[in-house]
Amino acid sequence: MTDHIESYKQTPKSVTADAGYGSEENYTDLESKNIDAFVKYNYFHKEQKQTKKHPDPFHPDQLYYNKETDTYYSALWDK
């Protein structure tokens, strides 16, 4: 982004980029320059695949802890 600003002597109002540019460093830089970012984050595609018809019962979001039995279980196992 710095190269663009130096070359064109202007700061864009917004940018669009693929997941290869989706890093905390880039998000922070764009925010500090008041640039609206439409940039996929690195795990975007992976998360999209997880929304398939049969969710992964072992995904951390699906696991719950039972303190009495000291075990984890998935709510998906009951279905």
N, C-alpha and C positions, 0 to 999 in steps of 0.2 A: 504494500500500500504506500509505503514511503516513496518508492521509486515513481509511482504514478503521481503522487502529489508534487514531487520535485520536477518531474518532466512536464506536467501540464499546469503547474502553478495554481492548482485548485484541489479542494477536497471534495470527493463525491458525497452526496447525501445518503446514498445506500450502496451496498454491494451484494452480489449474489455469487456464491462459490460452492463447489462440491465438498464432500466430506474430508477430502485431503487437506483442506484448510481449517477444519473444525478443531481448533485447539484452544485451550484456555488463554494462552498467550495472544492468539489472534483475536479472540473475543474481547479481551481486555484492551488491546490496542485500538480496536475499532470503537469500543465504547468510550475510551478516553478522547477520541477524535470526534465524538458525537456522530458517528456513522451508523446508520441502521444496517444491521447484518442479517442477511438471509443465507446462512451457512449451515449446512448439515453438520451435525456432530459425528464423531468417529464411529459410534455404535448405532447410528440411525438404521442402517440396513439390517444389522443383526436383530435389533428390537422388532423391526417389521416382520422378519421371518418368525419371530416368536409369537406373533398374533395369528398363527395358523389355526386350523380347525381343532387340532388336538394339542393344547398347551403342555409344556414340559412339567410334569408333576414334581420334578426335582429342582426347578428354578427357585432361587431364594425367595422370590415374591410369593411363591405358593406354599412355603413351609411355615408351620406354626409349632411353637414349643409347648409341650405339655409338662408343666413343672412337677406334677404329681408322679409321673412315670419317668421323668427325665429323658424324654424322647421328642423327636420332631416328627410331625406328620404333615401330609399334604391334604388340603381340602378336596383336591381332585380325586383322591383315592376313594372317596365316598360316593362318587358319581358313577 
